[in-house]
Amino acid sequence: MKVREIMSKSVIYAEVPGSRSEVIEIMAKSGKSGLPVVKKGTRKLVGMVTKTDLLRNPDEEQLALLMTRNPVVVHVEDDVKKAVELMLKHGIRRLPVVNEEDELAGIISVADIVSKVIPRLNINEPIKAYYRRQVPAIWDKTPLNIAYEVMRLLGSKYLIALNDEAKLSGILTEEDIVKSAEITSSEKKFSSAPSEGTEWDWDVVTIVYIFKKELKIPPDIRVRDVMVRKVIKVNEYTSIRECARKMSHFNIDQLPVLDVKGKLIGVIEDKDLLSAVFKVL
């Protein structure tokens, strides 16, 4: 299976010469927080720029000095296995795809692997060996502003909510938080930044950090007031194929994992499925 069969050919990118403000505008409009960078007027790939680059260099305006040169790439004729291997090795969610002239030809992502590769491979192995035993969990009566801080400190984009009986009651995401919050201008300085693991998602944490704005969350709102209550879940014997199908169908990146008695025992993320794919390819 070749990369060209799986990759997305429609690519949003930045150009050099270019500026910080141009990159931020593209990111904000597209919902992306990582962009391939090409030489202006061509498709020649010269680098990558992510939200982390913007965070690490808050006063730099030139894109040429912000971007990372010599990014990790795959070629259109490479096997998909190589793309998966690079994603696992470097902990990244997407890879630029180049042709023989090193011109940008597409993007291949974890989502592409989940939605296009796993169904072809028909992997019936259970997720038992791949799901995470450490769960970013929180009490569903926790004030939302505290939950946001917990999410930030964990570097997680979601929290699994538990009720008074310590049973799964919902999932809280950053999108749920921003719906109930107000983002206002502020010169507040932060001591840490979001993790690089989410570089391809434009999230509320990105907005707060990059634009030096403050997220104001009403103190009387609890996690249970805004969380998603209808949770799509799996058990430890659910197959890789079925897990991927649910993620693709419901457009979600993570699924709580329950044991045979319905007790929460873990969570599986889309990127956790890559190891199973690599074994089969």
Backbone torsions as a table, in degrees:
resi	resn	phi	psi	omega
1	MET	NA	125.1	-175.9
2	LYS	-96.4	153.2	178.5
3	VAL	-57.3	-39.8	-177.2
4	ARG	-61.6	-22.9	179.5
5	GLU	-77.4	-23.0	-171.8
6	ILE	-109.9	-29.9	-171.5
7	MET	-63.2	157.7	172.0
8	SER	-90.9	126.8	-175.9
9	LYS	-86.9	-19.3	178.2
10	SER	-86.7	110.1	-172.8
11	VAL	-121.2	132.0	173.3
12	ILE	-94.8	129.1	-174.5
13	TYR	-142.8	166.7	174.5
14	ALA	-109.0	163.5	-178.3
15	GLU	-125.3	146.6	170.6
16	VAL	-113.5	139.5	2.0
17	PRO	-64.7	147.6	179.0
18	GLY	-163.4	174.2	-176.0
19	SER	-124.9	164.9	176.5
20	ARG	-57.0	-46.4	-177.2
21	SER	-63.3	-35.0	177.8
22	GLU	-66.7	-40.0	178.6
23	VAL	-64.0	-46.2	-179.2
24	ILE	-61.5	-39.7	179.4
25	GLU	-64.0	-43.2	179.0
26	ILE	-63.8	-44.3	179.8
27	MET	-61.7	-45.7	-177.6
28	ALA	-64.0	-39.6	-179.1
29	LYS	-73.8	-35.8	-174.2
30	SER	-91.8	-19.1	-175.8
31	GLY	80.9	10.9	179.2
32	LYS	-101.2	146.8	176.0
33	SER	-120.2	18.2	172.9
34	GLY	-149.6	128.3	-175.6
35	LEU	-131.2	135.9	167.6
36	PRO	-65.2	149.5	178.2
37	VAL	-119.0	127.9	179.7
38	VAL	-119.0	160.2	175.6
39	LYS	-70.5	131.0	-174.2
40	LYS	-52.4	132.6	178.4
41	GLY	84.0	0.8	-179.9
42	THR	-135.5	-177.8	173.1
43	ARG	-112.3	15.9	-178.1
44	LYS	-69.6	114.9	-179.1
45	LEU	-74.3	126.1	-179.1
46	VAL	-122.1	-9.7	-179.2
47	GLY	176.8	-173.0	175.1
48	MET	-135.4	147.0	173.2
49	VAL	-131.7	131.2	-178.9
50	THR	-125.1	172.2	179.1
51	LYS	-62.0	-30.4	179.1
52	THR	-65.0	-36.8	176.4
53	ASP	-61.5	-39.3	178.5
54	LEU	-67.6	-38.5	-178.7
55	LEU	-69.7	-38.4	-176.5
56	ARG	-75.1	-20.4	-178.1
57	ASN	-130.2	67.4	-172.4
58	PRO	-64.8	-20.6	-177.3
59	ASP	-105.0	-1.1	-179.4
60	GLU	-85.8	130.6	-177.4
61	GLU	-103.1	-25.4	-176.3
62	GLN	-82.8	125.5	179.3
63	LEU	-59.9	-37.0	-178.7
64	ALA	-59.4	-28.6	179.9
65	LEU	-95.2	-13.0	178.5
66	LEU	-88.5	-37.6	-171.5
67	MET	-72.0	160.5	173.4
68	THR	-95.0	122.7	-180.0
69	ARG	-84.0	161.3	179.8
70	ASN	51.9	57.5	-179.0
71	PRO	-69.9	161.4	175.0
72	VAL	-69.6	128.0	-177.4
73	VAL	-136.9	166.3	167.8
74	VAL	-126.7	160.4	179.3
75	HIS	-102.2	156.5	-175.1
76	VAL	-58.3	-30.7	-177.3
77	GLU	-95.1	2.6	175.8
78	ASP	-68.7	153.5	172.9
79	ASP	-71.2	148.8	177.7
80	VAL	-58.9	-29.7	179.6
81	LYS	-58.3	-37.0	178.8
82	LYS	-65.6	-40.4	178.1
83	ALA	-62.2	-43.8	179.1
84	VAL	-63.4	-42.8	178.9
85	GLU	-59.5	-43.4	-180.0
86	LEU	-67.8	-37.7	176.8
87	MET	-62.0	-43.6	179.8
88	LEU	-67.8	-44.2	-176.6
89	LYS	-64.9	-41.9	-173.7
90	HIS	-101.5	-3.7	178.6
91	GLY	64.1	39.9	-178.6
92	ILE	-117.8	156.4	-173.7
93	ARG	-98.0	-21.5	-179.5
94	ARG	-140.8	152.3	178.6
95	LEU	-131.0	133.7	171.2
96	PRO	-66.2	143.2	176.9
97	VAL	-111.6	128.5	-178.4
98	VAL	-119.3	159.4	176.2
99	ASN	-95.7	-167.7	-176.5
100	GLU	-65.0	-23.9	179.3
101	GLU	-93.7	12.9	-177.2
102	ASP	59.7	30.9	174.4
103	GLU	-93.2	144.7	-179.5
104	LEU	-65.1	121.7	-177.0
105	ALA	-115.3	-19.1	-178.3
106	GLY	174.9	-171.0	178.4
107	ILE	-136.6	138.9	172.4
108	ILE	-122.1	132.9	-172.2
109	SER	-127.2	169.4	174.1
110	VAL	-58.4	-40.6	179.2
111	ALA	-60.6	-36.8	177.1
112	ASP	-64.4	-40.1	178.9
113	ILE	-64.1	-45.3	-177.5
114	VAL	-65.8	-44.1	-172.7
115	SER	-86.8	-25.0	-173.5
116	LYS	-115.4	-32.8	-175.3
117	VAL	-89.1	-50.7	-176.7
118	ILE	-58.0	-42.1	177.4
119	PRO	-59.7	-34.9	179.2
120	ARG	-69.8	-35.8	-176.7
121	LEU	-79.8	-20.9	177.3
122	ASN	54.3	53.3	-175.9
123	ILE	-78.8	111.6	-178.1
124	ASN	-97.4	3.1	177.2
125	GLU	-62.0	137.3	178.2
126	PRO	-69.2	157.2	-177.4
127	ILE	-79.0	1.0	-173.7
128	LYS	-50.6	-36.7	-176.5
129	ALA	-85.6	-4.1	-170.6
130	TYR	-118.9	-20.2	-175.3
131	TYR	-75.7	160.1	-177.2
132	ARG	-88.9	130.4	178.9
133	ARG	-83.9	-21.9	177.6
134	GLN	-91.0	119.3	-173.3
135	VAL	-113.3	128.1	174.3
136	PRO	-75.2	89.9	-172.6
137	ALA	-111.6	160.5	179.6
138	ILE	-155.7	150.0	177.0
139	TRP	-68.0	135.6	-174.5
140	ASP	-73.4	-6.0	175.1
141	LYS	-99.6	6.3	177.2
142	THR	-66.0	137.0	174.6
143	PRO	-56.3	141.1	-174.7
144	LEU	-62.2	-33.9	179.5
145	ASN	-66.6	-33.3	175.8
146	ILE	-70.4	-40.7	179.2
147	ALA	-61.8	-38.7	178.3
148	TYR	-62.9	-41.4	179.8
149	GLU	-67.0	-39.8	176.2
150	VAL	-60.4	-44.4	179.1
151	MET	-60.0	-43.0	-179.6
152	ARG	-64.7	-45.0	-178.2
153	LEU	-66.3	-33.6	178.6
154	LEU	-79.4	-16.3	-175.0
155	GLY	68.1	30.4	-177.4
156	SER	-108.3	149.9	177.7
157	LYS	-95.3	0.9	-179.6
158	TYR	-153.1	162.5	173.3
159	LEU	-136.3	138.5	174.7
160	ILE	-86.5	124.1	-176.7
161	ALA	-91.5	136.9	178.4
162	LEU	-119.0	143.9	179.2
163	ASN	-89.4	-169.6	-177.4
164	ASP	-62.9	-21.6	179.9
165	GLU	-96.9	12.3	-179.9
166	ALA	61.6	30.9	177.2
167	LYS	-107.7	152.6	179.7
168	LEU	-56.8	125.9	179.6
169	SER	-125.4	-13.5	179.4
170	GLY	172.8	-178.0	175.1
171	ILE	-130.7	135.1	177.3
172	LEU	-111.2	127.5	177.5
173	THR	-118.1	169.0	178.0
174	GLU	-61.9	-33.2	178.4
175	GLU	-62.7	-37.6	178.0
176	ASP	-64.2	-37.9	-179.2
177	ILE	-67.6	-46.0	-174.4
178	VAL	-66.3	-26.9	177.2
179	LYS	-64.7	-26.4	-176.7
180	SER	-105.9	4.4	-174.6
181	ALA	-117.1	168.0	176.6
182	GLU	-123.5	129.8	179.1
183	ILE	-102.3	119.3	-176.8
184	THR	-122.3	156.9	179.6
185	SER	-64.2	140.9	-178.4
186	SER	-160.8	150.7	175.5
187	GLU	-101.3	17.5	-178.0
188	LYS	-60.8	135.9	178.0
189	LYS	-99.3	141.9	179.5
190	PHE	-112.1	148.1	-175.5
191	SER	-91.1	-9.1	179.6
192	SER	-145.7	170.8	-176.7
193	ALA	-130.9	163.6	178.1
194	PRO	-61.6	156.1	-179.3
195	SER	-72.6	152.9	-179.5
196	GLU	-69.5	-15.9	-176.7
197	GLY	-62.3	-16.0	-179.3
198	THR	-111.9	29.6	-171.4
199	GLU	-63.8	-14.6	-176.6
200	TRP	-103.5	12.0	179.9
201	ASP	-123.3	126.7	179.3
202	TRP	-85.3	104.4	-173.0
203	ASP	-118.5	174.4	-177.7
204	VAL	-63.8	-32.5	178.2
205	VAL	-64.0	-40.1	176.9
206	THR	-58.9	-46.8	-179.6
207	ILE	-58.3	-47.0	-177.2
208	VAL	-62.9	-44.6	-175.4
209	TYR	-76.8	-50.1	-173.5
210	ILE	-66.6	-39.6	-176.7
211	PHE	-95.2	7.8	179.2
212	LYS	51.5	47.8	179.1
213	LYS	-112.9	162.6	-175.5
214	GLU	-112.5	135.4	178.7
215	LEU	-92.0	116.7	-179.3
216	LYS	-103.8	115.4	-178.1
217	ILE	-111.8	123.9	178.5
218	PRO	-53.8	129.9	-174.1
219	PRO	-69.0	-15.4	-176.5
220	ASP	-91.7	-0.5	179.9
221	ILE	-90.2	134.0	179.1
222	ARG	-105.1	163.3	178.8
223	VAL	-54.9	-44.1	-175.9
224	ARG	-65.1	-19.0	-179.8
225	ASP	-73.5	-24.2	-174.3
226	VAL	-126.1	-9.7	-176.3
227	MET	-67.5	161.0	173.2
228	VAL	-81.8	120.1	-176.3
229	ARG	-90.7	-29.6	179.2
230	LYS	-85.9	92.8	-172.1
231	VAL	-96.0	128.4	173.2
232	ILE	-83.7	124.1	-174.8
233	LYS	-134.4	168.6	178.2
234	VAL	-137.3	171.0	171.7
235	ASN	-115.2	172.5	-173.1
236	GLU	-67.5	-11.3	178.7
237	TYR	-103.2	3.3	174.3
238	THR	-63.4	140.1	-178.1
239	SER	-75.6	157.1	174.6
240	ILE	-56.4	-42.9	-179.3
241	ARG	-60.1	-47.4	-178.9
242	GLU	-68.1	-37.1	177.5
243	CYS	-61.8	-46.3	178.5
244	ALA	-63.2	-38.6	179.6
245	ARG	-61.9	-44.0	180.0
246	LYS	-65.5	-42.1	179.5
247	MET	-61.3	-43.7	-179.3
248	SER	-69.2	-44.6	-176.5
249	HIS	-64.6	-42.4	-177.2
250	PHE	-96.4	1.1	178.0
251	ASN	54.7	53.1	179.2
252	ILE	-128.1	154.1	-175.7
253	ASP	-100.8	-13.4	-177.1
254	GLN	-144.1	151.1	179.9
255	LEU	-136.1	129.6	173.3
256	PRO	-63.9	145.1	179.7
257	VAL	-112.3	128.2	-179.6
258	LEU	-113.7	154.4	173.4
259	ASP	-86.1	-175.3	-174.7
260	VAL	-66.0	-19.3	179.2
261	LYS	-94.1	1.8	178.4
262	GLY	86.1	13.2	179.3
263	LYS	-88.5	137.9	178.5
264	LEU	-66.0	125.6	-179.4
265	ILE	-127.2	-5.4	-179.4
266	GLY	174.4	-170.0	176.9
267	VAL	-147.7	145.5	176.4
268	ILE	-122.1	132.3	178.8
269	GLU	-105.1	159.8	-177.3
270	ASP	-56.9	-38.5	-178.5
271	LYS	-68.6	-18.4	177.5
272	ASP	-69.3	-21.7	-179.0
273	LEU	-76.5	-14.6	-176.6
274	LEU	-61.9	-37.2	-179.2
275	SER	-62.0	-38.9	178.1
276	ALA	-67.4	-39.5	178.4
277	VAL	-63.5	-43.0	-177.7
278	PHE	-61.1	-35.9	-179.7
279	LYS	-66.3	-32.2	-173.5
280	VAL	-88.5	-34.9	-176.8
281	LEU	-63.6	NA	NA
